[in-house]
Amino acid sequence: MENVKGDTLASRWPSLTRAQKTAIVAKLRFIFEELQLIPSPGYFRTLGKRHLFDGMFWISEEAPSINGKFENEDALNEAMAQKYIYDSRPTFKADFHRQFLPHGFKGHPARIYPWRLSA
């Protein structure tokens, strides 16, 4: 991905016609459906095997236990608890995450999961 100069879709959206919005949503839906066909890379990490940049995992340096390449969901779940502690948040909440995240985040292959769009 790259940053392209110009207006954002969010800033232009109010001025678009219904037909233009429908066409954009159709194009984005096609793109996201194609992304879902990309096979699992076998790890949880950004494309190019760089550490995760999402705010949930972001720290100023590379730290594999928090934002590194995660081979499985257990490592990803532990990273969320570690990040909580790294941010000087209460350890009891990190313990809560360790106990309950594995119940919600399990059984998912490592792949791109774009959100669903509705027209």
Buried (B, 14 or more C-beta within 10 A) or exposed (E): EEEEEEEEEEEEEEEEEEEEBEEBEEEBBEEBEEEEEEEEBEBBBBEEEEBBEEEEBEBEEEBEEBBBBBEEBEBBBBBBBBBBBBEEEEEEEBEEBBEEBBEEBEEEEBBEEEEEEEE
